[in-house]
């Protein structure tokens, strides 16, 4: 994951906000559910053609996604249930946002399906590694943090430069990248897990 190396810096930035949320009595799950609702809103906004609202809501989703983990660590209440809920919500967030983009006409549906399957398979292999005894593995060229940042960049570019390149706006080309790099990341993770999987 390209942006994973910046995780300690993000943690330092989010920590004061997590402390404030803790004082307000908010829970990690409240941010997780909030991230789910915001992602649904982002997908709906893209579907309706609102790049501005969709991009803003993706940014809010990214903040909420960082806050739930930071708050769980700050309150020392990390749990298997919370982790499970977070992963389920992240996958639905991916589905809402990517489907909203191609259903909103920013890319043809075959490109959207390629992007969606690439993202879901790379995420699946990251957690499936734990199921076969290797431990979670989120290596590869395209992780969730990378995808969120790229959506923000493409959304801003489409707002500032509302033109199509080769018949697609920037958000459309982004789905092409998600499709290709998502499946490539899935292949990288598969190879790593296969090499490191216990023999028995």
Secondary structure, DSSP 8 states (H G I E B T S, - for coil): -GGGGGHHHHHHHHHHHHHHHHHTT--HHHHHHHHHHHHHHHHHHHHTT-HHHHHHHHHHHHHHHHHHHHHHHHTT---HHHHHHHHHHHHHHHHHHHHHHHHTTSS-HHHHHHHHHHHHHHHHHHHHHHHTTS-----SS--HHHHHHHHHHHHHHHHHS---BTTB-HHHHHHHHHHHHHHHHHHHHHHHHHHHS---
